[in-house]
C-alpha cells in the first residue's frame, strides 16, 4: 500500500492507495486565508495528522506503507518544494520535515507530472506509448510520454507549459501577473 498526498492551492488531499490504484481511504483539508500565514507549518501538521488518522482508522501500521508520494504545485527538487508561487512557498524541505513523523520512503514531484503518471498507469493514457498530458488549473502543467516513459529533461524540470498572462488587463494573480478570470 501507498499514501498519496496532493498539495493544492486550496486544499490538501491524502489517500491510502492499493497497488492497483484503488483508493481505500481519503481525507481532505481546505487551506483558508489564515492557514496561509504559516503555510509550511500548516502543510506539515495537516499531513502528519491526516496520515496518522487514516492509518489508525484502517488498522494499518506505517511499516505496511511502501511509499509516500507527494504532489505539489510549482518546482520541486530532491525533496524540497523550491517554488510554489500560488502558496508563497520557497525552498521548503517537506520530505525532511515529514521524515520526523514517518519512516516510509518518500518522493516529491510536481502535481501535473504526478497526475500524468497516474493517467498513464491507470487511466485513458494506458494504451498509448507516446502521449502528452495537459493539466489546466491555476497554471498550465503537463507531462510528455515517449516510448511509454515520461520525459525528464536534464537541466530544468521541463514540460511546464507555464503560468502565463492570457489577458493583459485581467485580474491580478497572487504571482503579480494578470490572468483571464
C-alpha positions in Angstrom: 0.0 0.0 0.0 1.0 3.6 -0.6 -0.1 7.0 0.6 -0.6 9.7 -1.9 -0.6 13.4 -1.0 -1.8 16.2 -3.2 -0.9 19.7 -2.1 -3.1 22.2 -4.0 -3.7 25.9 -3.9 -6.9 25.5 -1.9 -6.7 22.1 -0.2 -4.6 19.1 0.8 -5.8 15.7 -0.2 -4.4 12.5 1.3 -5.3 8.9 0.2 -4.4 5.4 1.1 -4.0 3.6 -2.2 -3.6 -0.1 -3.2 -1.1 -1.1 -5.8 -3.9 -1.4 -8.4 -4.8 2.3 -7.9 -7.9 1.6 -5.8 -8.3 4.3 -3.1 -9.1 2.7 0.2 -9.5 5.9 2.3 -9.0 9.6 1.8 -9.0 12.8 3.8 -9.1 16.4 2.6 -8.4 19.6 4.4 -9.1 23.1 2.9 -6.5 25.8 3.1 -8.0 29.1 4.1 -6.5 32.6 4.4 -5.4 32.2 8.0 -3.6 28.9 7.2 -1.5 30.7 4.6 0.0 32.9 7.3 2.3 29.9 8.2 1.6 27.6 5.3 4.6 25.4 5.7 3.7 24.5 9.3 0.1 24.0 8.3 1.0 21.6 5.5 3.4 19.6 7.7 0.9 19.3 10.6 -2.1 18.6 8.3 -0.2 15.8 6.5 1.1 14.2 9.7 -2.3 14.3 11.5 -4.2 13.1 8.4 -1.9 10.2 7.7 -2.0 9.0 11.3 -5.8 9.2 11.3 -6.0 7.2 8.0 -3.6 4.6 9.3 -5.4 4.3 12.7 -8.9 4.1 11.1 -7.8 1.4 8.7 -5.8 -0.6 11.3 -2.6 -0.2 9.3 0.9 0.4 10.6 3.4 2.7 8.9 5.6 -0.3 8.3 2.9 -1.6 5.9 3.3 1.5 3.7 5.8 1.0 0.9 5.9 4.6 -0.3 4.5 8.1 0.5 4.2 10.2 -2.7 3.8 13.9 -2.5 2.4 16.0 -5.4 2.9 19.8 -5.2 2.4 22.8 -7.4 5.4 24.5 -8.9 9.0 23.4 -8.9 10.4 20.7 -6.6 13.9 19.1 -6.4 15.4 16.4 -4.2 12.6 16.5 -1.5 12.3 20.3 -1.5 9.5 22.5 -2.8 11.7 25.0 -4.5 8.9 27.4 -5.6 5.2 27.1 -5.3 4.2 30.7 -6.2 0.4 30.2 -5.5 1.1 29.2 -1.9 4.1 31.6 -1.4 6.4 28.6 -0.6 10.1 28.8 -1.4 12.8 26.2 -0.5 10.6 24.2 1.9 12.3 20.8 2.7 9.0 18.9 3.0 10.5 15.4 2.9 12.9 16.2 5.7 10.0 17.7 7.8 7.8 14.6 7.3 10.6 12.1 8.0 10.3 13.2 11.6 6.9 11.5 11.7 7.1 8.6 9.2 9.8 6.0 8.4 8.4 5.1 4.9 10.3 6.1 1.8 9.0 9.4 0.3 9.1 11.0 -3.1 8.1 14.5 -4.1 7.2 15.7 -7.6 5.2 18.3 -9.5 1.5 17.8 -9.3 0.9 17.8 -13.1 3.6 15.2 -13.5 2.0 13.0 -10.8 -1.4 13.4 -12.4 0.1 12.5 -15.8 1.8 9.4 -14.4 -1.5 8.2 -12.8 -3.3 8.8 -16.1 -0.6 6.8 -17.9 -0.7 3.9 -15.4 -4.5 3.7 -14.6 -6.4 6.0 -17.0 -7.0 7.0 -20.6 -3.3 7.1 -21.5 -2.7 3.4 -20.6 -2.9 2.3 -24.2 -0.6 4.9 -25.7 3.2 4.8 -25.8 3.5 8.4 -26.9 1.2 11.0 -25.3 1.0 14.5 -23.9 -0.9 15.1 -20.7 -2.0 18.7 -20.0 -3.2 19.8 -16.6 -5.2 23.1 -16.6 -5.5 24.8 -13.2 -4.0 28.0 -11.7 -1.1 27.3 -14.0 -0.7 25.1 -17.0 1.3 22.0 -16.4 1.9 18.8 -18.2 3.8 15.6 -18.8 5.1 14.1 -22.0 5.5 10.4 -22.6 7.7 8.9 -25.3 8.0 5.2 -25.8 6.0 4.6 -22.7 8.2 6.7 -20.4 7.8 10.2 -19.1 10.4 12.6 -20.4 12.7 14.1 -17.8 14.8 16.9 -19.1 18.4 17.3 -17.8 18.6 20.9 -16.9 15.1 22.1 -15.9 12.2 20.1 -14.8 10.5 21.0 -18.1 7.2 20.4 -19.6 5.8 23.2 -17.5 3.7 25.0 -20.1 3.6 27.8 -17.7 1.7 30.3 -15.7 1.2 32.8 -18.3 -0.6 36.1 -18.8 -3.6 35.4 -21.0 -5.4 38.8 -20.8 -3.2 41.8 -20.2 -6.0 43.7 -18.3 -7.2 40.6 -16.4 -7.5 40.1 -12.7 -4.2 40.2 -10.8 -2.9 36.7 -9.7 -1.0 36.1 -6.5 2.2 35.9 -8.5 1.6 39.5 -9.7 0.8 38.8 -13.3 -2.6 39.2 -14.9 -4.9 36.3 -15.5 -8.0 35.8 -17.6 -10.5 35.5 -14.7 
